[in-house]
Amino acid sequence: MVDHKVPHKGDKKLFWDSKNWQPMCKSHHDAKTAREDMGAW
């Protein structure tokens, strides 16, 4: 999967910035996203 190093939070410019991408397997991507989402509360 492609992960965003810095969460884009809907920012299309950051979403498509390839310098903000990193490869990640699905299980690690899901765990990282869950941690990031928990911090958004």
Secondary structure, 3 states (H helix, E strand, C coil): CEEECCCCCCCHHHHCCHHHEEECCHHHHHHHHHHHHHCCC
